[in-house]
Amino acid sequence: MFKTNVGSLDRIARIVLGVILIALVFVGPKTPWGWLGIIPLATGLLRTCPLYSILGLNTCGAK
């Protein structure tokens, strides 16, 4: 459905960042802004980033 354009290192960073931001909703400042972590988490898990597609970027290695 979507073209894979997120590489391994980028994927790991997105997942970690997403989990950390979502955790801030429950611990720490408990601000609803932490729910923005869903975006990097989803793009990391799905291995596709709509913004990368628009900008023509690809962090995947050569196939």
N, CA, C and O of each residue as an XYZ file, in Angstrom:
252
protein
N       0.831     -1.181      0.000
C       0.000      0.000      0.000
C       0.878      1.249      0.000
O       0.761      2.080     -0.900
N       1.757      1.396      0.994
C       2.662      2.533      1.047
C       4.076      2.050      0.757
O       4.434      0.920      1.087
N       4.873      2.907      0.141
C       6.249      2.564     -0.155
C       7.087      2.711      1.108
O       6.972      3.709      1.820
N       7.927      1.725      1.388
C       8.808      1.767      2.550
C       9.909      2.783      2.293
O      10.638      2.679      1.307
N      10.032      3.769      3.182
C      11.059      4.787      3.006
C      11.759      5.155      4.323
O      12.438      6.179      4.402
N      11.591      4.319      5.348
C      12.227      4.567      6.646
C      13.196      3.425      6.910
O      12.791      2.265      6.988
N      14.479      3.754      7.048
C      15.515      2.756      7.274
C      15.547      2.248      8.711
O      14.777      2.697      9.560
N      16.443      1.314      8.966
C      16.517      0.638     10.270
C      16.838      1.584     11.421
O      16.132      1.596     12.430
N      17.887      2.369     11.278
C      18.266      3.285     12.359
C      17.204      4.356     12.570
O      16.878      4.701     13.705
N      16.678      4.868     11.491
C      15.602      5.860     11.557
C      14.365      5.253     12.219
O      13.687      5.913     13.007
N      14.083      4.014     11.898
C      12.918      3.316     12.457
C      13.050      3.156     13.969
O      12.103      3.416     14.711
N      14.221      2.731     14.418
C      14.448      2.544     15.854
C      14.320      3.875     16.591
O      13.707      3.942     17.657
N      14.897      4.928     16.025
C      14.823      6.247     16.663
C      13.383      6.733     16.759
O      12.991      7.305     17.776
N      12.595      6.514     15.719
C      11.187      6.933     15.728
C      10.391      6.173     16.781
O       9.584      6.764     17.498
N      10.617      4.867     16.876
C       9.879      4.055     17.846
C      10.232      4.470     19.274
O       9.348      4.621     20.118
N      11.518      4.651     19.537
C      11.955      5.062     20.885
C      11.387      6.432     21.225
O      10.851      6.623     22.317
N      11.495      7.390     20.307
C      10.968      8.729     20.542
C       9.459      8.689     20.784
O       8.960      9.367     21.682
N       8.734      7.904     19.993
C       7.287      7.791     20.158
C       6.906      7.237     21.519
O       6.002      7.754     22.174
N       7.591      6.189     21.944
C       7.300      5.583     23.246
C       7.606      6.562     24.377
O       6.846      6.663     25.340
N       8.714      7.277     24.258
C       9.071      8.262     25.297
C       8.024      9.368     25.376
O       7.599      9.738     26.471
N       7.610      9.892     24.241
C       6.606     10.960     24.249
C       5.272     10.481     24.820
O       4.629     11.204     25.580
N       4.856      9.274     24.461
C       3.601      8.737     24.992
C       3.728      8.496     26.494
O       2.765      8.697     27.235
N       4.902      8.069     26.950
C       5.115      7.851     28.385
C       4.974      9.149     29.168
O       4.578      9.124     30.333
N       5.292     10.281     28.548
C       5.156     11.564     29.232
C       3.707     11.896     29.575
O       3.447     12.726     30.446
N       2.769     11.251     28.894
C       1.354     11.466     29.209
C       1.033     10.869     30.576
O       0.184     11.387     31.302
N       1.715      9.777     30.924
C       1.399      9.050     32.149
C       2.326      9.376     33.314
O       1.910      9.332     34.471
N       3.581      9.701     33.011
C       4.549     10.068     34.051
C       5.183     11.398     33.660
O       5.102     11.815     32.505
N       5.797     12.043     34.602
C       6.442     13.326     34.287
C       5.436     14.459     34.277
O       4.607     14.556     35.182
N       5.495     15.326     33.262
C       4.627     16.508     33.261
C       3.143     16.200     33.013
O       2.290     17.059     33.239
N       2.833     14.993     32.553
C       1.444     14.570     32.301
C       0.692     15.572     31.422
O      -0.410     16.012     31.750
N       1.307     15.909     30.325
C       0.714     16.841     29.382
C       0.140     16.085     28.182
O       0.716     15.085     27.754
N      -0.969     16.541     27.641
C      -1.549     15.850     26.484
C      -0.683     15.967     25.229
O      -0.926     15.250     24.258
N       0.308     16.839     25.221
C       1.198     16.965     24.062
C       1.966     15.675     23.820
O       2.462     15.455     22.715
N       2.075     14.831     24.817
C       2.775     13.558     24.657
C       2.117     12.643     23.653
O       2.772     11.762     23.096
N       0.820     12.835     23.410
C       0.119     12.000     22.430
C       0.639     12.222     21.014
O       0.348     11.426     20.120
N       1.398     13.285     20.797
C       2.044     13.476     19.493
C       3.047     12.364     19.199
O       3.472     12.186     18.057
N       3.418     11.625     20.228
C       4.320     10.491     20.059
C       3.734      9.388     19.203
O       4.462      8.516     18.730
N       2.426      9.415     18.998
C       1.782      8.417     18.136
C       2.307      8.535     16.703
O       2.415      7.532     15.997
N       2.630      9.752     16.274
C       3.082      9.966     14.898
C       4.426      9.279     14.633
O       4.510      8.474     13.705
N       5.488      9.564     15.414
C       6.735      8.850     15.131
C       6.638      7.351     15.406
O       7.298      6.555     14.739
N       5.824      6.963     16.379
C       5.651      5.545     16.659
C       5.005      4.838     15.473
O       5.467      3.773     15.064
N       3.963      5.408     14.928
C       3.273      4.797     13.787
C       4.162      4.751     12.548
O       4.200      3.739     11.849
N       4.875      5.841     12.275
C       5.737      5.845     11.094
C       6.898      4.869     11.254
O       7.369      4.298     10.271
N       7.357      4.678     12.479
C       8.413      3.700     12.719
C       7.919      2.276     12.572
O       8.607      1.438     11.989
N       6.743      1.994     13.090
C       6.197      0.642     12.993
C       5.774      0.288     11.573
O       5.932     -0.854     11.143
N       5.240      1.261     10.846
C       4.781      1.012      9.475
C       5.898      1.145      8.439
O       5.723      0.762      7.282
N       7.047      1.687      8.854
C       8.222      1.884      8.003
C       7.949      2.782      6.805
O       8.586      2.644      5.761
N       7.011      3.690      6.957
C       6.729      4.647      5.901
C       6.432      6.006      6.520
O       5.788      6.098      7.565
N       6.904      7.050      5.869
C       6.704      8.403      6.366
C       6.134      9.261      5.234
O       6.797      9.453      4.215
N       4.917      9.776      5.397
C       4.318     10.601      4.351
C       5.140     11.844      4.028
O       5.214     12.249      2.868
N       5.757     12.452      5.035
C       6.574     13.637      4.794
C       7.800     13.290      3.946
O       8.184     14.058      3.065
N       8.411     12.134      4.211
C       9.536     11.690      3.387
C       9.090     11.510      1.932
O       9.828     11.852      1.009
N       7.895     10.978      1.731
C       7.381     10.787      0.370
C       7.213     12.118     -0.346
O       7.551     12.242     -1.523
N       6.693     13.111      0.362
C       6.479     14.434     -0.229
C       7.822     15.074     -0.595
O       7.958     15.680     -1.657
N       8.815     14.932      0.298
C      10.117     15.551      0.076
C      11.047     14.701     -0.791
O      12.123     15.159     -1.176
N      10.642     13.475     -1.097
C      11.463     12.587     -1.923
C      12.639     11.981     -1.178
O      13.637     11.611     -1.797
N      12.538     11.876      0.130
C      13.614     11.305      0.945
C      13.406      9.810      1.134
O      12.283      9.312      1.064
N      14.506      9.102      1.375
C      14.455      7.657      1.621
C      15.674      7.292      2.440
O      16.802      7.507      1.996
N      15.469      6.738      3.640
C      16.584      6.351      4.489
C      16.824      4.856      4.459
O      17.659      4.351      5.210
N      16.108      4.135      3.606
C      16.335      2.699      3.447
C      17.618      2.475      2.656
O      17.981      3.271      1.789
N      18.287      1.391      2.969
C      19.481      1.047      2.209
C      19.121      0.589      0.806
O      17.947      0.396      0.488
N      20.126      0.420     -0.021
C      19.893     -0.033     -1.398
C      19.349     -1.455     -1.365
O      19.778     -2.278     -0.556
N      18.405     -1.729     -2.247
C      17.791     -3.063     -2.291
C      18.499     -3.937     -3.283
O      18.125     -5.097     -3.460
